[in-house]
């Protein structure tokens, strides 16, 4: 676990958001847009549940339907198991064609995937 806010960057390296050590997700203006709670519950800025991230990497919406997966190797898949992209060990985020679309260094792969699934930073 990290101890300070980690930066989420676009592919052009501009800051698009932050994830704080307590799971608070902020946009580039530092306004809170959501939360990832320690039990895997994902909430919007109004504290309404919008999804879940399970310990096995399964990502669910608020109705508990699976919307995607984050595999241990950083592969991100949709609910049909088609590859959407990759989160590399160095924090580079790539789309399915392996083009870099962002950076999330120092952030758990599952948390980075949640940002891309649920939040439009």
N, C-alpha and C positions, 0 to 999 in steps of 0.2 A: 504494500500500500504506500502511496506517496503522501507527503506531508504538507504540500502547498498546492495552490491552484496550478493545474497543468493547462497548457494552451492547445487549442484545436485550431489548425491553420488550413486555409484553402490550398489548392495546388499551386497557386502563385505566391504562397507564403504570407498572405495577409491573415491577421488574426480574425477568426469568425466566432470564437467562443472559448470558454474555460470550463473545466471540471475541477471543483474544489475537493479536498480530501474527505469532506463529509458527504460527498455525492451531489452537491448543489451544482446545477448546470446553469451557466450564465452566457448571454450573448456577448458580442464584442463591446457593447456599451456597459457591460457588467450588470445588466438587469437579469434577475433570475427568471429563467424560462422553464425550469423543471428540477426534478430531484431523482436520484437513484438511491433508494433506501438500502440499508444493510441486508434486509431480507430479500432483496431483488425486486421489490415493488418500484415501478416507475411512475412518477407523478408529474403533472403539469404544474405551472406556476401557482395555480389555485389549490394545489394539493389534492386534485382529483386523480384517481388511479387511471392511467392510460395504458399500462402494460406491465410485463414482468420479465425478468431475466433469471433463468433458473441456473443452478450450479453446473449443469451439464452443457450450458451454452445455448439452450433453447430460449428463443425470444417469443413471448406471447403478447397478444393484445389484451385489452381490458376484459374481453369475454373469455379469455383463456384459450383462444384459438392460436395455434402456432403460426407466426408470421415469418420466422426465420431461425437460423442457427449460426452460431459462431463456433467453429471447430478449434481444437487445441492448437493447430498449426496456423490459425488466423484466417482461414478461409471463411467467408461470410456467404451463406446460402439463403435462398428464399424458402417458403414452406414446401415447395415442390422439389427442393434439393438442387435447384439450378444455382450455379455460382454467380453471385452478385459482385464479389470483389474479394480483396485480401487486405488484412492488416498485418504488416510485417513486424518482425521483432524490433526493428529500429523505429517503429511508429509510423512508417509510411503507409498511407491508405491508397489502395489501387482499385480501379474498377475491374470488371471481368476481362477486359482487354489488356490489363496490366498497365494502363496509363495511370499516372499519379494524379489523384484528385484531392489529396489532403495529407495532413500530418497530425499525429496524435501521440507525440513522444511522452513516455513516462505514464501513460494511461493504460489501465487494464484493457486488453483487446475487447472484452465483452462490453465494457463501458463505452468505448469508442464506437462500437457497432450500434449501441442503443442511441447514441447521439444521431447517427446517420439514419436509423430507422424511424425515430420518433420526433426529432427536433430539426427544424429548418433554420440553421444558424447562418 
